[in-house]
């Protein structure tokens, strides 16, 4: 067999090198090392920002470089538009590490909305710009554990006392596992306080705490 000319060898390796770099860039953000002090977690949310776009930063700091932006809901209650869905995998300093940017709700509800350039990678979003719906539950816990005592009890909106809680997330602060530390208000703006939304925790005959990241429907 005749030797392959060096120039041809270089050219032939370009596609392979490009494929390798693409694979490396697509490595799961969950597998990458986190900054010291960050806490791993796992839940879904959507973005909300009065400006209609949310900054995604390179580190959990307002001084960190902005990697890009994602379209957002303009407010938490009765927003005329939807936000980008995100998977949250860690928290630190009031910021949350997100990945898997999803525009399905926006495209479904507002197919003609001008989205501009959308950032699709992983990065950090401040907790004031993330939201979920508290679909059911009895209250906030003092700690992120199912056996933790209720520190702030919810007022249920339903006449039977087990309807949707009269609660709105004002800001997320941190997370642990599937649980979210947040400051809440009532739907009319009355302060409730800060504590942990412990997924699936319940007390007595109360419904378990269920948070839902869906903007156009409810979770089961």
N, C-alpha and C positions, 0 to 999 in steps of 0.2 A: 504494500500500500504506500502510495506516495505521501510525503509529509504535507500537512495542511499549511498553506502560507500563513504567516503571523497576522497579516492584516485581515484575512478572512476569519481567523480565529477570534480576533477582537470583535469584529462585527457580529459574529454568531453568538457571542456571549452577552451582547447588549440586552436582548429580550429576556434572557434568564436573570440577569442582574436586575432589570426593571421589575420582574415578577417577584424577586426576593425582597426588594425594597418595599414593594406594595404589600407583601405579606407581613413584613415587619411593622409597617405603619398601621396595619390593621389588627395588631395584637390587642387582646382585651385590656381595656383600662383597668379592669378588676385585678389583673395579674401583675400590673406594674407596682413598684414600691410606692407607698404613700409617704408624705412628709411626716417626720416625727411628731406625734401628738394627734394625728388624724385618727378618726374612728370609722371602721367599716360598718356599712349598713346596706339595706336593700329595700327600696320601695319606689313606686312610680309617682310622678307629679306632673304638673304643667307650669309653664312660665306665665308670669303676670307682671306688667309694668305700665305705668300711666303713659309712657311714650310709645307703647306698642312694640318695643323691641327690648331685648334683654342682653346685656353683655355677658360673654363667656370668657373667663380670665384664665391665665396660665398658672396662677397660684391663688390660695385663699386669702387675698388681700385686695383692697381697693387700689393699691399702688401697682399691682401686678399687670402685666401686659394684657391687652384685650385681644383674644384670639379671633373673635368674630362675634356676631350677634344672631339671635334667633327671634322670630316673630312671637309676640306675646299677647295675652288678653290684656285689655286696658284697665280692668279693675276686677276685684274679687267676686263681687256680687252682680248678677245681671249684666255682665259685660256684653257689649254688642259683638264681640269677636272672640275667637278662641286662641289659646296659647299653644306653643309647641309642647308635646309630650316628651318627658325625659325619664331616664332610669337613674336614680340616685344610688351611689355606691359608697359614699364616705362623707364625713363632715369634719370641719375644722374652722375655728375662729368665726363662727356664724356663716360660713360658706359651705356649699355642698358640691361634691364632685359628681358630675353627671356625664352620661354617655347615651348613645342610642336616641338621637334627636328624631322625633316622630311628628310629622305634619298631617297625619291622617284626619284629625278632627278639624283642622283648619281647611283642608282641601275638601272635606265633606260638607261643611257648613258654609264655606265662603270660597267656592271655586274660582271666583273672579278677583279675589284679594291679591294685590300686588305684594309679594313677599320679599322682593329684592334678593340679595345674596344671603344665603342661609349657611351658618356654620354647622358642620356635620360631625365634628370630632368630639373628643371629651374635653372637659374643662370645669372650672369652678363658677358657680352662680350663688349670689348672696341669698340668704334665707328669706329676705323680704320680697323676693321675686319668684318664689315658688308657692304653689298652692295645691291642696287636695280638698275634696269634699268629705266632711265627717258625716257619713251616712247614717250610722247608728252608734249607740254607746251610752254609758252611764256617767262618765266623767274622766277628768285628767288624773293621772297617778303621780305620786311624789317621786317615784323611781321607775326606770324602764324595765319592770318585771311584772308578770301576770299576777303575782301575789302581793304587789305593792298596794298600799291603801289609797283610796280616792282622796285627792287633795282638793279638787274642785268638782262639784257635782253638776252635771248638765241639767238644764230645764228642757224637757222633751216637748217638741212642737205638736205632737199628735195628741188627740183628746184622750187616748187610752194610756198615755204616759210612755209609750214605747215607739213613738214616731221619730222622725229625724230630729236630732238635737238642734236647739236654737243656737248654733255656734258657727263662727267664721274664724279661720286662721288669719291673724294679723301678721305674724312673722314666725318662721321656723328658726330654731336656734342650733339644734344638733340632732343627731340620730344615733341609734344603737340597735343593731339587728334590723327588725322590721318596725321599730318604734321611733316616734318623732317627738322631740321636745319643741313646744311651740307656745306662743302667747295667743290667746283667743279673745274674741269679743262676741257679743250676741249679734244677731242680724241687724239690729237697729243701732249698733255701735257701743253698747254698754260693755265696759271692760269686765272680763272674767278672770284673767290672770294667766300665769305661766305654769306649765306642767308637762307631763308625758302622755301622749296618745299611745297607749299600749295595745297593739293590734290583738283582737280576739279576747282581751281580758273582760271579765264581767263579774258582777257582784249580785248575789241573790237572784231575783227574777228579771233583772235588767238585761237588755240585749247586749251581746258582745260588741266591743268597739270595732267598727269597720270604717276604714277610710277608702275613698274611691277616687282614682285618678282620671275618671272619664268625665268629660265636660258635656257631652251630648246625651248621655243616658246615665243610668245608675248601675252599680255593681250588684252582683247577687249576694 
